[in-house]
C-alpha cells in the first residue's frame, strides 16, 4: 500500500533504514565495470511536502565499509591511494537546496565530501511514496543516480596500461536506494 505524504502536516523527520537501503557504485576497471557498495551509513531527511524548499537531507558513510566482494581490492580502496580512511573516515552529503521538478521528482543540491574534498552536486531524486509497514511504522522511499569524476574528489590513483589508457576509469556511477522511517 503506497500513499502520498500528507501535505496538511508539518515537515516530517525520517531516519535512513540501512537494512532496507543501498549505497552502491560502479567504475570501469580495465575492460569491465567493478561494482561495490558501502555497508555502514546513516542519515536523516526532513520532508516538507507543502514547502519542498524547506526539506533537507544529510548522509554519512563509513569509508572503511567499502565492499566490492574482493578483500584485497577493498583493502586497496581503504588505503591512501583511494579513500585514505585513516585520515578521511567518512564520506558525507549535506543538502543546501531542494527544488521540486515534477510530480515525484526533486533536485537536491548540496555538498558531497569525499577524502576531505567538498564539491557542490545536485542529486536528481525520485520520491517512491510512503507506506506503513506491518508494525505501524511509516516509511518513505527515494532513489537517485549520478555520475561523478573521482579525480574531482582527490581519488587520482591509477596505473598505465601497456596497450594505452589506464586501469581505472575516472567516472564513477553512484546509485542510492533509500528507505527511511518516520520519527
BALUMGU-759276 format. One line per 4 residues: number of its first residue (from 1); their letters; for each residue z, x, y of N, C-alpha, C. Coordinates in steps of 0.1 Angstrom, whole numbers. Atoms other than C-alpha are relative to their C-alpha. Example, Ala and Ser with C-alpha at 12.3 -4.5 7.8 and 13.67 -1.06 7.14 Angstrom:
<pts>
1 = as = 0:9:-12:78:123:-45:0:9:12  0:-9:-11:71:137:-11:8:-8:11
</pts>
This chain:
<pts>
1 = xxxx = 0:8:-12:0:0:0:0:9:12  2:-8:-12:-12:16:32:2:-9:12  -2:7:-13:-1:4:67:-2:9:11  2:-8:-12:-7:15:102:14:2:6
5 = xxxx = -13:-2:-7:21:29:123:2:-12:10  -4:11:-9:39:1:143:0:5:14  2:-4:-14:27:5:179:11:-5:9  -10:6:-9:56:-16:192:13:9:0
9 = xxxx = -12:-8:1:82:10:182:-2:13:8  1:-13:-7:91:42:200:-5:11:-10  5:-11:8:79:76:187:9:1:-12  -6:-2:13:88:83:151:0:14:-4
13 = xxxx = -1:-13:5:100:116:138:-2:1:-15  3:-2:15:88:129:104:3:15:-3  -1:-13:5:96:159:83:-10:2:-11  10:-3:10:69:175:62:7:1:-14
17 = xxxx = -5:0:14:75:169:24:-8:11:-7  7:-10:6:65:202:9:-4:-2:-15  3:3:14:65:188:-26:-13:-8:-1  12:8:0:36:165:-16:-10:4:11
21 = xxxx = 9:-5:-10:18:187:9:-6:13:-5  7:-12:5:-6:216:5:-5:8:12  5:-9:-11:-13:246:28:-9:11:-7  10:-8:8:-45:262:13:-9:8:9
25 = xxxx = 11:-8:-7:-71:288:24:-10:5:-10  10:-7:8:-102:304:12:-8:10:8  8:-11:-7:-121:336:21:-9:7:-9  10:-7:9:-151:354:8:6:13:-4
29 = xxxx = -4:-13:6:-143:383:-15:-12:5:-8  12:-5:6:-174:404:-24:-11:-11:0  11:10:1:-197:376:-37:5:-14:0  -6:14:1:-174:346:-42:11:-2:9
33 = xxxx = -11:3:-9:-146:329:-25:13:0:-8  -14:0:5:-109:335:-32:8:-11:6  -8:11:-6:-86:306:-28:15:3:-2  -15:-2:0:-49:307:-21:7:-11:7
37 = xxxx = -9:9:-7:-20:288:-7:13:6:3  -14:-4:-4:14:291:8:9:-10:-7  -8:9:8:42:276:-13:13:-4:8  -13:3:-8:71:277:13:-4:-2:14
41 = xxxx = 3:4:-14:67:259:46:9:-12:4  -8:11:-6:85:234:68:-6:-4:13  5:4:-13:76:213:98:4:-14:3  -4:13:-5:82:183:119:-11:-6:8
45 = xxxx = 10:7:-8:60:157:135:7:-11:8  -4:11:-8:67:133:163:-12:-8:3  12:8:-1:43:105:162:2:-12:9  -1:11:-9:39:81:191:-14:-7:1
49 = xxxx = 13:7:1:10:57:182:-4:-6:13  4:6:-12:11:39:215:-4:10:11  3:-11:-9:11:71:235:-2:13:-7  3:-12:8:-6:98:213:2:13:7
53 = xxxx = -2:-12:-8:-4:123:241:14:5:0  -14:-4:0:34:123:237:4:4:-14  -3:-4:13:31:132:200:0:15:-1  -1:-14:2:38:167:187:1:4:-14
57 = xxxx = -1:-5:14:38:189:156:4:15:1  -4:-14:1:54:222:146:0:3:-15  1:-4:14:49:241:113:4:15:0  -3:-14:3:64:273:100:-3:3:-15
61 = xxxx = 4:-4:14:50:290:69:6:14:-3  -6:-13:4:68:318:50:-12:8:-5  12:-8:4:41:345:48:2:6:-14  -2:-6:13:57:360:17:-3:-9:-12
65 = xxxx = 2:10:10:50:328:-2:-15:-1:-3  15:0:3:12:336:-3:-2:1:-15  2:0:15:-1:328:-38:-15:-3:-2  14:1:3:-37:335:-49:-2:-1:-15
69 = xxxx = 1:0:14:-28:334:-86:-2:14:-6  1:-14:4:-31:372:-88:11:8:6  -12:-7:-6:2:391:-83:-4:12:7  3:-12:-8:-14:424:-73:-7:-3:13
73 = xxxx = 7:4:-13:-36:407:-47:10:-5:10  -10:6:-9:-6:387:-34:9:11:6  -8:-11:-6:14:420:-30:-8:7:11  8:-7:-10:-15:435:-11:0:-9:13
77 = xxxx = 0:9:-12:-17:404:12:13:0:7  -13:0:-6:21:407:19:2:14:8  -2:-13:-6:16:444:29:-5:1:14  4:-2:-14:9:459:63:-15:-1:2
81 = xxxx = 14:2:-1:-28:457:55:-4:-14:5  3:14:-3:-27:419:59:12:-6:8  -10:8:-7:3:397:67:12:8:6  -11:-8:-5:29:425:72:13:-8:0
85 = xxxx = -12:9:1:57:402:60:13:7:4  -12:-7:-4:83:429:67:3:-1:15  -1:1:-15:77:426:105:-4:-13:5  5:13:-5:60:392:107:2:-10:-12
89 = xxxx = -3:8:12:77:370:81:-6:-14:0  5:14:0:62:337:93:-13:-1:8  12:5:-7:30:320:104:5:-13:7  -5:12:-7:36:293:130:-11:-7:7
93 = xxxx = 9:9:-8:18:264:147:9:-9:8  -8:9:-9:33:246:177:-10:-7:9  9:8:-8:13:218:193:3:0:15  -2:1:-15:8:216:231:-7:-13:5
97 = xxxx = 7:11:-5:-15:186:233:-6:-8:-12  6:9:10:-26:156:212:-9:-10:7  9:9:-6:-57:136:220:-6:-8:-11  6:10:10:-69:105:201:-15:1:2
101 = xxxx = 14:-2:-2:-106:110:194:-8:-11:-8  6:10:8:-112:80:171:11:-9:-6  -10:9:6:-95:52:151:11:7:-7  -10:-7:7:-77:76:128:-2:15:2
105 = xxxx = 3:-14:-3:-88:109:144:7:5:12  -7:-6:-11:-69:133:167:-4:14:1  1:-14:-2:-74:167:182:14:4:4  -14:-5:-2:-41:185:180:-2:15:4
109 = xxxx = 1:-13:-5:-42:216:202:13:7:0  -13:-7:-1:-16:243:201:-2:15:-3  0:-15:2:-6:279:194:2:3:-15  -2:-5:13:-12:294:160:3:15:1
113 = xxxx = -5:-14:-1:7:327:155:-1:5:-15  1:-7:13:-2:350:126:1:15:3  -2:-15:-2:10:386:123:4:3:14  -4:-3:-14:25:383:158:-10:-2:10
117 = xxxx = 11:2:-10:-8:374:174:-1:-15:2  0:14:-3:-8:340:191:-14:-4:7  13:5:-5:-41:321:197:1:-15:1  1:15:-1:-48:286:210:-11:-5:-9
121 = xxxx = 10:6:9:-66:265:184:1:-15:2  0:15:1:-75:228:180:-3:-4:-14  1:5:14:-69:211:147:-6:-14:1  6:13:1:-92:181:140:8:-8:-11
125 = xxxx = -9:7:10:-66:158:123:-4:-14:-3  3:14:4:-73:127:103:13:-6:-5  -12:8:4:-44:102:100:-4:-9:-12  3:7:12:-44:88:65:7:-13:-2
129 = xxxx = -7:13:1:-20:59:71:15:3:-4  -14:-1:4:16:52:62:2:-9:-12  -3:8:12:32:37:31:15:2:-3  -13:-1:5:66:30:17:0:5:-15
133 = xxxx = -1:-5:14:75:50:-15:9:-9:-7  -8:8:8:93:34:-44:15:0:4  -14:-1:-3:127:45:-29:2:-5:14  -1:6:-13:120:28:5:-2:9:12
137 = xxxx = 3:-9:-11:111:59:25:-14:-2:5  13:1:-7:83:56:50:-7:13:1  7:-13:0:57:83:46:-13:-2:8  12:-1:-7:27:93:67:-8:11:-6
141 = xxxx = 8:-10:5:-3:113:56:-10:5:10  9:-6:-9:-25:137:75:-8:11:-7  8:-11:6:-54:161:67:-7:7:12  8:-8:-10:-71:189:87:-6:12:-7
145 = xxxx = 6:-12:5:-95:217:80:-6:7:12  6:-8:-11:-106:245:103:-3:14:-6  3:-14:4:-121:280:101:3:9:11  -4:-9:-10:-107:309:119:-6:14:-4
149 = xxxx = 3:-14:3:-117:346:122:13:7:-2  -12:-7:3:-90:366:106:3:12:9  -1:-12:-9:-97:396:129:7:-4:13  -6:5:-13:-86:374:159:15:0:-1
153 = xxxx = -15:0:2:-51:375:144:5:13:-6  -4:-13:4:-49:412:136:-1:3:-15  3:-3:15:-60:409:99:-13:7:-1  12:-7:-1:-85:436:101:-4:9:-12
157 = xxxx = 2:-9:11:-82:455:68:-13:-4:-7  12:3:8:-115:458:48:-4:13:-7  5:-12:7:-134:481:26:-15:-1:0  15:0:0:-171:490:30:-5:1:-14
161 = xxxx = 7:1:13:-194:483:0:-11:10:0  11:-9:1:-219:508:-13:-13:-6:3  13:7:-3:-246:482:-10:-1:-5:14  0:5:-14:-237:475:26:10:-12:1
165 = xxxx = -9:11:-1:-214:449:40:15:4:-3  -14:-3:2:-177:446:34:6:-9:-11  -7:7:12:-153:434:6:5:-13:4  -6:12:-3:-135:407:25:-7:-6:12
169 = xxxx = 7:7:-11:-152:381:48:10:-2:12  -8:1:-13:-140:376:84:5:-15:1  -3:15:-1:-140:337:82:9:-4:-11  -10:6:10:-110:320:66:0:-15:3
173 = xxxx = -1:15:-1:-111:283:59:14:-4:-3  -14:5:2:-77:266:62:-1:-15:-2  -1:14:3:-71:232:46:14:-4:-1  -13:5:1:-39:213:52:0:-15:-4
177 = xxxx = -2:14:4:-29:181:34:15:-2:1  -14:2:-3:4:168:48:4:-14:-3  -7:12:2:27:141:36:13:2:6  -13:-2:-8:57:136:59:8:-13:-2
181 = xxx = -9:11:2:88:114:55:7:-3:14  -6:5:-12:101:93:84:15:4:0  -15:-3:-1:136:104:96:7:-11:7
</pts>
